[in-house]
Amino acid sequence: MTKQLSAPLAKSLRQRFGVRSLVVRKGDTVKVVSGGHKGKSGKVARVGVKRGLIYIEGITESTAKGKAKMVGIHVSNVTVTKLDLADKYRRSILERRGVSQQVIQQELKSQQEEIKEEKKEEPAASATLETPEKKEESVVQPQEQVESKTETEEVKTDG
């Protein structure tokens, strides 16, 4: 039997669905309500069932080597602020708990519209990101030329 990590829903979700808590899944948006990262929110990137921790995008700490590492937060310290209803299994759980299909479909449509709006905003953001990439390419090209010169010098000395 697997261990399931449930967290309470935000008040707005409780009113909409009539459910107090649900199992936290990858893709849900949560808010930390207690602990060192209190007040921060983000999307669940990973659920560590073995230790009962969830890893949230944007909540990181630096390691001794200076790398950013995601911080595990116990599921009892968060509330779910937005459900990921793209998962069929999640929808079936809500139906089993007594939530009508009509409410679930309305929420699913609103989430899909939000995703479409985000995709429309991304091309504008990617256009601004293209210019730094071109600058990096121009920096890389001279290094490649230097490497090719050293290879030709090695060939001359061997021959």
Secondary structure, 3 states (H helix, E strand, C coil): CCCCCEEEECHHHHHHHCCCEEECCCCCEEEECCCCCCCCEEEEEEEECCCCEEEEEEEEEECCCCCEEEEEEEHHHEEEEECCCCCHHHHHHHHHCCCCHHHHHHHHHHHHHHHHHHHHHHHHHHHHHHHHHHHHHHHHHHHHHHHHHHHHHHHHHHC
